[in-house]
């Protein structure tokens, strides 16, 4: 393979990955805008500068994960109610920088990932 062909291949890959990244960001934004109080779980305020609050079916039991944009898991809790999860999430996020975080909620028959923007 010629050097120029290899460079073109790399540029094409980077362009594709870059495009995919922005497509994902757009999907995250749309999910933030379209979230509603009718969802079983929702986060407010979002974007947030301080504490966040969880709303919805707060007495259900969930497994919860918090991840940063790089995929690093910051918190994992198993079989926790949303009120306790809210407290745990706030404790973890107060130590983190501004950015985008993903809150994952699971229980039998339900799974949701919420994107949270911390300003």
Secondary structure, DSSP 8 states (H G I E B T S, - for coil): --HHHHHHHHHHHHHHHHHHHHHHHHHHHHHHHH--TTSSEEEESSSBSS--EEEESTTSEEEEEEEETT--EEEEEEEEEHHHHHHHHHHHHTTS-SEEEEEEEEETTEEEEEEEEE-
